[in-house]
Amino acid sequence: MLYSQNNINTMEEINAFLSQTFYQNTLLDWAISFGIILGAVILAKITYWIIGRFVKKVTAKTKTSLDDLLVDKLEEPVVYAIAIIGFFWAFMRLSLGSPELDIEGHLLIGENGEAINHVQNFFSHAFTIIFTLNITWLVVRIVDAMITEYLMPIIERSESDLDDQLMPTIRKVFKLILWTFGIIIGLNNAGFDVAALIAGLGIGGLAFALAAKDTVQNIFGGIMIFLDKPFKPKDRIVINGIDGSVEEVGIRSTRIRTLAGRLVTIPNGQFNDNAIENVTNEPSRKVSTNLGLTYETSPDQMEKSMAYLREIVQSHDLTEEKVTIGFNSWGDFAMGILLIYYVKSGEDSLAVQTDINMAILRKFNDNGLEFAYPTQTIYKK
């Protein structure tokens, strides 16, 4: 009997302890909410582990790669959704803050007949926006997976390069549109007057447009690049002294990898105001070489030297047939010969020049043709 009485006393003490109020909630309520949060986090971790350990292995055995892509895209949003729901449930079952009173001390009643509690409303609206953004994130990832699986292979098989340039920008714009709709829906569900907010943004639209003038110019510059197609990714171009290969064409800027290996980002607006030299699209690379022979060279030797030059250039497999050679100058210490030839498009022009120059050096040395160097002859009277 004494044992039972002690148990009853102990239970009463525990109940009395748990019934203590702490920030308008009993310790039992706080413990339950904490348990819900802990359970949601554990459930999210378990879900993440199950997906990575079992679901991905199952989808990897199927013939299609779409299910692998969808599981990978859905994994994080689903895990975060479980945690968000747990936090929302834990917080909303608590009494956070005090109901608002009017001047006479009466409770302020909202449209739903309940007392107005701004703290409770704040948490409710915050969780609504967060959950809506998480759903938007999930939708964006699903759409991106569909584009990657179905649309990208079609674009890669097409012969046009325009769609290859446009696709990265279209994906970014599409994601931006989805996120914009998600934010609007989230704000609207949270009780914000979205129409009034948009109208308010319209009032400051003129000031914003003036501030964003350069950005708008760059966007139109990007559109003109897609329409005029002065270059495409992987083309080598020269603009404002910057020489390099195009890595990415964006809606606002273009990234160029210079010959030194550095990445340069150029606003697209500059392409409207400056000349663009597309090196990749040149039909052939022009090479001009000036040679100087000594004044001891005879006319016959000069004619032979020009014939040797023409033979060397035309016998090279990587040069065009057109060759220009001329005895063009009487220098201070040499007779000048101008040699112009063209390296075929896409070939290593420096390697071709090296081959031809080495052939010239050997041919001229073998035939006794001397190259001139700066000399002076002084006569002493």
C-alpha positions in Angstrom: 0.0 0.0 0.0 2.9 2.3 0.9 4.5 1.4 -2.4 1.4 2.3 -4.4 1.1 5.6 -2.5 4.7 6.4 -3.4 4.1 5.7 -7.1 1.0 8.0 -7.0 3.1 10.8 -5.4 5.8 10.4 -7.9 3.4 10.6 -10.8 1.8 13.7 -9.3 5.2 15.3 -9.0 6.1 14.4 -12.6 2.7 15.8 -13.8 3.2 18.9 -11.7 6.6 19.4 -13.2 5.5 18.9 -16.8 2.5 21.2 -16.1 4.8 24.1 -15.3 4.4 27.0 -17.8 7.4 28.2 -19.7 6.8 31.0 -22.2 3.1 30.4 -22.3 3.5 26.6 -22.9 3.9 23.7 -20.5 7.1 21.8 -20.4 5.2 18.8 -21.8 4.2 20.9 -24.8 7.8 22.0 -25.3 9.0 18.4 -25.0 6.4 17.1 -27.5 7.4 19.8 -30.0 11.0 19.1 -29.6 10.3 15.4 -30.1 8.4 16.2 -33.3 11.3 18.2 -34.6 13.8 15.5 -33.7 11.6 12.8 -35.2 11.2 14.9 -38.5 15.0 15.3 -38.7 15.6 11.5 -38.1 12.9 10.6 -40.6 14.5 12.9 -43.2 17.9 11.3 -42.6 16.3 7.8 -42.9 14.6 8.8 -46.1 17.9 10.2 -47.5 19.6 7.0 -46.6 16.9 4.7 -48.1 17.0 6.7 -51.4 20.7 6.6 -51.6 21.1 3.0 -50.5 18.2 1.2 -52.1 16.1 3.4 -54.5 19.1 4.5 -56.6 20.3 0.9 -56.9 16.9 -0.2 -58.2 16.7 2.7 -60.8 20.2 2.0 -61.9 19.2 -1.4 -63.2 16.4 -0.1 -65.4 17.0 0.6 -69.1 16.0 4.2 -69.1 18.1 6.9 -67.3 15.0 9.1 -66.6 14.2 7.4 -63.4 17.8 7.8 -62.2 17.7 11.5 -63.0 14.3 12.0 -61.4 15.4 10.3 -58.2 18.5 12.4 -58.0 16.5 15.6 -58.6 13.7 14.7 -56.1 15.9 13.4 -53.3 16.9 16.7 -51.7 13.5 18.5 -52.0 11.6 15.5 -50.5 14.0 15.3 -47.6 13.8 19.0 -46.9 10.0 18.8 -47.2 9.8 16.2 -44.4 11.9 18.5 -42.1 9.9 21.6 -43.0 6.6 19.8 -42.2 8.0 18.6 -38.9 9.2 22.1 -37.9 5.8 23.6 -38.9 3.8 21.0 -36.9 6.1 21.5 -33.9 5.9 25.3 -33.9 2.2 25.7 -34.7 1.0 23.5 -31.8 2.7 25.9 -29.4 1.3 29.2 -28.2 3.8 31.7 -29.4 3.3 35.3 -28.3 0.2 36.8 -26.8 -3.1 37.6 -28.5 -3.4 41.3 -29.5 -5.7 43.6 -27.4 -7.4 46.8 -28.4 -7.4 50.0 -26.4 -10.1 48.8 -24.1 -8.3 45.5 -23.4 -10.5 43.3 -25.6 -9.2 40.6 -27.8 -8.7 41.5 -31.5 -10.7 39.0 -33.5 -9.7 38.1 -37.1 -11.9 37.1 -40.0 -11.8 33.5 -39.0 -13.2 34.2 -35.5 -9.9 33.6 -33.7 -7.9 36.0 -31.6 -5.2 37.7 -33.6 -1.7 36.6 -32.7 1.0 38.3 -34.8 3.8 36.0 -33.7 1.7 32.9 -34.5 0.7 34.5 -37.8 4.4 35.3 -38.6 5.5 31.7 -38.2 2.5 30.5 -40.1 3.3 32.8 -43.1 7.0 32.1 -42.9 6.5 28.3 -43.1 3.9 28.8 -45.9 6.5 30.7 -48.0 9.3 28.2 -47.2 7.2 25.2 -48.1 6.0 26.8 -51.3 9.6 27.6 -52.3 10.6 24.0 -51.6 7.8 22.8 -53.9 9.0 25.3 -56.5 12.5 23.9 -56.2 11.1 20.4 -56.7 9.2 21.5 -59.9 12.3 23.3 -61.3 14.5 20.2 -60.8 11.9 18.0 -62.4 11.5 20.3 -65.4 15.3 20.5 -65.7 15.5 16.7 -65.6 13.0 16.5 -68.5 14.9 19.0 -70.5 18.2 17.1 -69.9 16.7 13.7 -70.8 14.5 14.5 -73.8 15.3 18.0 -75.2 19.1 18.1 -75.0 19.7 14.9 -77.1 17.5 16.4 -79.8 19.4 19.7 -79.8 22.8 17.9 -79.8 21.7 15.9 -82.9 20.6 19.0 -84.9 23.0 20.6 -87.4 22.4 24.2 -86.3 24.7 25.7 -83.7 22.1 28.4 -82.8 20.0 26.1 -80.6 23.2 25.0 -78.8 23.9 28.7 -77.9 20.3 29.5 -77.0 19.6 26.4 -74.8 21.7 27.4 -71.7 20.0 30.8 -71.7 16.5 29.4 -72.3 17.0 27.0 -69.3 18.1 29.9 -67.1 15.1 32.1 -68.2 12.7 29.2 -67.7 14.0 28.6 -64.2 13.7 32.3 -63.5 10.0 32.3 -64.6 9.2 29.2 -62.4 10.9 30.8 -59.4 9.1 34.0 -60.0 5.7 32.2 -60.1 6.7 30.2 -57.0 7.5 33.4 -55.0 4.3 35.0 -56.1 2.2 32.0 -55.1 4.1 31.7 -51.8 3.5 35.4 -50.9 -0.2 35.2 -52.0 -0.8 32.1 -49.8 0.9 33.8 -46.9 -1.7 36.6 -47.1 0.3 39.3 -48.9 -1.5 41.5 -51.4 0.6 40.5 -54.4 -1.4 42.8 -56.9 -0.6 45.8 -54.7 3.0 44.8 -54.5 3.3 44.5 -58.2 1.6 47.8 -58.7 4.0 49.3 -56.2 6.9 47.9 -58.2 5.5 49.5 -61.3 5.7 53.0 -59.7 9.5 52.6 -59.3 9.9 50.9 -62.7 11.2 54.1 -64.4 13.9 54.6 -61.8 14.8 50.9 -61.9 15.0 51.0 -65.7 17.4 54.0 -65.6 19.5 52.2 -63.0 19.5 49.0 -65.0 20.2 50.7 -68.4 23.6 48.9 -68.8 22.0 45.5 -67.9 19.2 46.0 -70.5 21.9 47.0 -73.1 23.8 43.8 -72.3 20.7 41.7 -72.6 19.8 43.2 -76.0 23.5 42.7 -77.0 23.1 39.0 -76.1 19.9 38.8 -78.2 21.7 40.3 -81.2 24.6 37.8 -80.8 22.0 35.0 -81.1 20.4 36.6 -84.1 23.4 37.9 -86.1 25.7 35.0 -85.1 29.0 36.8 -85.4 30.5 33.9 -83.5 29.6 30.7 -81.6 31.1 28.8 -78.7 34.6 27.4 -79.3 35.3 30.1 -82.0 38.4 32.2 -81.6 37.7 35.9 -81.7 39.4 39.2 -81.2 37.6 42.2 -79.6 39.1 45.3 -78.0 42.6 43.6 -78.0 41.2 40.5 -76.3 42.2 37.3 -78.2 40.7 34.0 -77.2 38.2 31.2 -77.6 34.5 31.7 -76.7 33.5 29.4 -73.8 30.0 30.5 -73.1 27.5 32.9 -74.6 25.1 34.1 -71.9 22.1 36.5 -72.0 24.1 39.2 -70.2 27.8 38.4 -70.8 30.1 36.2 -72.8 33.1 34.3 -71.3 36.3 34.1 -73.4 39.3 32.0 -72.6 42.4 34.0 -73.7 45.5 32.5 -75.2 47.2 32.9 -71.9 44.5 30.7 -70.3 42.7 33.4 -68.4 38.9 33.6 -68.3 37.6 37.1 -69.4 33.9 38.0 -69.0 32.8 40.6 -71.5 29.4 42.4 -71.2 27.4 41.7 -74.4 26.8 45.4 -74.8 30.4 45.8 -76.0 29.7 43.6 -79.0 27.2 46.2 -80.3 29.8 49.0 -80.3 33.0 47.3 -81.3 34.3 45.4 -84.2 34.6 41.6 -83.8 37.3 39.6 -85.6 36.3 36.0 -85.9 39.7 34.2 -86.4 38.1 30.8 -86.7 36.0 31.7 -89.7 39.0 32.9 -91.7 39.3 30.9 -95.0 43.1 30.8 -94.5 45.8 32.4 -92.4 48.0 35.1 -94.2 51.7 35.0 -93.5 54.0 37.8 -94.6 57.8 37.3 -94.5 60.5 39.8 -95.4 63.9 38.4 -96.4 67.0 40.5 -97.0 69.9 39.3 -99.3 73.3 41.0 -99.4 74.2 43.5 -102.2 76.7 41.0 -103.5 73.7 38.9 -104.8 73.6 38.8 -108.6 70.4 39.3 -110.6 70.5 35.6 -111.6 70.8 34.6 -107.9 67.9 37.0 -107.0 65.7 35.3 -109.6 66.7 31.8 -108.4 66.0 32.8 -104.8 62.4 33.9 -105.7 61.9 30.6 -107.6 63.2 28.6 -104.6 60.7 30.4 -102.3 57.8 29.7 -104.6 58.8 26.0 -104.9 59.2 25.6 -101.1 55.8 27.2 -100.3 53.8 25.4 -103.0 55.3 22.0 -102.1 54.0 22.2 -98.5 50.8 20.3 -98.0 49.2 22.8 -95.6 49.5 26.0 -97.7 47.2 27.4 -100.3 48.3 27.5 -103.9 48.3 31.3 -104.1 51.8 32.7 -103.4 53.0 36.3 -103.8 56.8 36.9 -104.1 58.5 40.2 -105.1 61.8 42.0 -105.0 60.4 45.0 -103.3 63.0 47.1 -101.6 66.5 48.6 -101.6 67.5 48.7 -98.0 70.4 50.3 -96.2 72.3 47.0 -96.1 70.0 44.5 -97.9 67.9 43.9 -101.0 64.4 43.0 -99.8 62.2 40.2 -100.9 58.5 40.0 -99.8 57.0 36.6 -99.5 53.2 36.2 -98.9 51.5 32.8 -98.6 48.4 31.4 -96.9 48.1 28.6 -94.4 45.0 26.4 -94.7 42.1 27.1 -92.3 42.3 25.1 -89.0 46.0 24.2 -89.3 48.7 25.2 -86.9 50.1 28.3 -88.6 53.1 28.5 -86.4 54.2 25.0 -87.2 53.8 25.6 -90.9 55.9 28.8 -90.7 58.6 26.9 -88.9 58.6 24.2 -91.6 58.8 26.7 -94.4 61.5 28.9 -92.7 63.7 25.9 -92.1 63.3 24.8 -95.7 64.3 28.3 -96.9 67.3 28.4 -94.6 68.6 25.0 -95.9 67.9 25.9 -99.5 69.6 29.2 -99.4 72.6 27.9 -97.5 73.0 25.0 -100.0 73.0 27.4 -103.0 75.3 30.1 -101.5 72.6 32.8 -101.0 73.6 35.0 -98.1 71.1 36.7 -95.8 72.1 40.3 -95.0 72.5 41.7 -91.5 73.1 45.3 -90.4 76.5 46.4 -91.6 78.4 49.6 -92.3 81.3 50.3 -94.6 83.5 53.2 -93.6 85.8 54.9 -96.1 88.7 56.8 -94.6 90.0 59.6 -96.8 
